[in-house]
Amino acid sequence: MQTDERIRRARPEDIPAIVELVYALAEYERAPDECHLTAPQLQTALFGPNPAVFCHVAEHDGEIAGCAIWFLNFSTWRGVHGIYLEDLFVRPETRGTGLGKALLTALAQECVTNNYERLEWSVLNWNTPAIDFYKSLGATPQEDWTVYRLTDAALTKLGS
């Protein structure tokens, strides 16, 4: 398995750059007011006593230019874990350099190495460049499924 030297696991000192990338992604996805991530939250999630979130970063010219934030999910139908990619973002000025593909390749390698059978993520329906990119890699949309989400007041109401 060949690895791309531009891609590596995140380190604690990467936290400020990763948070900045997450906010840039929120801006790109037209939802900047919905992003409230803090550096301490991400520090705990990635490097606390029980990390349940993982991250790969992409470097370009010595700077962090992209990231893939992910966690394990589980398929009851397959009986094994998979990876759910929460965020994939590459700075606009470094798009087209292969960093996005390299990040996804690193996650696919995590799956192969650990016998995970799925790599899944969501993409906004209007994000045609991303959709075209994912399809070029062989990814297929799961058109029969709709994502549902409970947050804020609805989540509190149901959970109280």
C-alpha positions in Angstrom: 0.0 0.0 0.0 1.6 3.2 -1.1 1.1 6.3 1.1 1.1 9.9 0.1 3.7 11.8 2.2 1.4 14.9 2.1 -1.2 13.1 4.3 -0.7 12.2 7.9 -2.7 11.7 11.1 -3.5 15.0 12.9 -1.3 16.0 15.9 -2.3 18.2 18.8 -0.5 21.2 17.4 -2.7 21.0 14.3 -5.9 21.8 16.2 -6.0 25.6 15.4 -5.5 24.9 11.7 -8.2 22.1 11.7 -10.7 24.4 13.5 -10.0 27.1 10.9 -10.7 24.5 8.1 -13.9 23.4 9.7 -15.1 27.1 9.8 -14.0 27.5 6.1 -16.1 24.4 5.3 -19.1 25.8 7.1 -18.7 29.0 5.1 -18.5 27.1 1.9 -21.6 25.1 2.8 -23.5 28.3 3.3 -24.0 27.6 7.0 -21.4 29.7 8.9 -23.7 30.5 11.8 -24.2 26.8 12.5 -20.6 26.1 13.3 -19.6 26.5 16.9 -16.6 24.2 17.2 -13.9 25.3 19.6 -10.3 24.3 19.8 -10.7 22.7 23.3 -13.7 20.7 22.0 -11.7 19.3 19.1 -8.7 18.7 21.3 -10.8 16.6 23.6 -12.5 14.7 20.8 -9.3 13.9 19.0 -6.8 13.5 21.8 -8.7 13.2 25.1 -8.8 10.1 27.3 -11.4 8.3 25.1 -11.0 9.7 21.5 -13.9 8.7 19.3 -13.1 11.1 16.4 -10.1 10.9 14.2 -8.5 13.2 11.7 -6.1 13.1 8.8 -4.5 16.3 7.5 -3.1 17.3 4.1 0.0 19.4 3.9 0.9 21.7 1.0 4.1 23.8 1.0 4.5 23.1 4.7 1.0 24.3 5.7 -2.1 22.3 6.5 -4.3 22.7 3.5 -7.0 20.1 4.1 -8.4 17.7 6.5 -10.7 14.6 6.8 -12.5 14.3 10.1 -14.0 10.9 10.7 -15.3 8.4 13.2 -16.2 4.7 13.2 -19.7 3.5 12.5 -21.1 0.0 12.6 -23.1 -1.9 10.0 -25.4 -4.4 11.6 -26.0 -5.9 8.2 -22.4 -6.5 7.5 -21.4 -7.1 11.1 -18.3 -4.9 11.0 -17.2 -1.3 11.5 -16.9 1.3 8.8 -15.8 4.9 8.6 -18.1 7.8 8.4 -16.4 10.9 7.0 -17.8 13.9 8.8 -15.8 16.6 7.1 -13.6 16.6 4.1 -12.2 20.0 3.1 -9.3 21.3 1.0 -8.5 25.0 0.8 -9.7 26.3 -2.5 -6.3 27.5 -3.5 -4.9 23.9 -3.3 -7.8 22.1 -5.0 -6.7 20.3 -8.1 -3.4 19.2 -6.5 -4.7 15.7 -5.5 -5.1 16.4 -1.8 -8.8 15.5 -1.7 -8.2 12.2 -3.4 -5.2 11.6 -1.2 -7.2 12.2 1.9 -10.0 9.8 0.7 -7.3 7.3 -0.2 -5.9 7.4 3.3 -9.3 6.7 4.7 -9.8 3.8 2.2 -6.5 2.4 3.4 -7.7 2.7 7.0 -10.7 0.6 5.9 -8.7 -2.0 4.1 -6.1 -2.3 6.9 -8.7 -2.7 9.6 -11.2 -4.8 7.7 -13.8 -2.1 7.7 -16.3 -2.6 4.9 -17.7 0.9 4.3 -16.5 4.4 3.8 -19.5 6.8 3.8 -20.3 10.5 3.9 -22.9 13.0 3.0 -22.7 15.7 0.4 -25.0 18.6 -0.2 -27.2 18.1 -3.3 -26.1 21.5 -4.8 -22.4 20.7 -4.5 -21.9 19.5 -8.1 -18.1 19.8 -8.1 -17.9 17.5 -5.1 -20.4 15.1 -6.4 -18.6 14.8 -9.7 -15.3 14.3 -7.9 -16.8 11.5 -5.7 -18.4 9.8 -8.6 -15.0 9.9 -10.5 -13.6 7.8 -7.6 -16.3 5.2 -8.0 -18.5 6.4 -5.1 -22.2 6.0 -5.6 -25.0 8.1 -4.1 -27.5 6.3 -1.8 -30.5 7.8 -3.3 -33.0 5.7 -1.5 -32.0 7.0 1.9 -32.8 10.4 3.4 -30.7 11.7 6.3 -32.8 12.8 9.4 -31.4 14.9 12.2 -32.6 16.0 15.7 -31.0 19.1 17.2 -31.7 22.0 19.5 -35.2 22.3 20.8 -36.5 19.1 19.0 -33.7 17.1 20.5 -34.2 18.5 24.0 -37.9 18.0 23.8 -37.6 14.3 22.8 -34.8 13.7 25.3 -36.5 15.3 28.3 
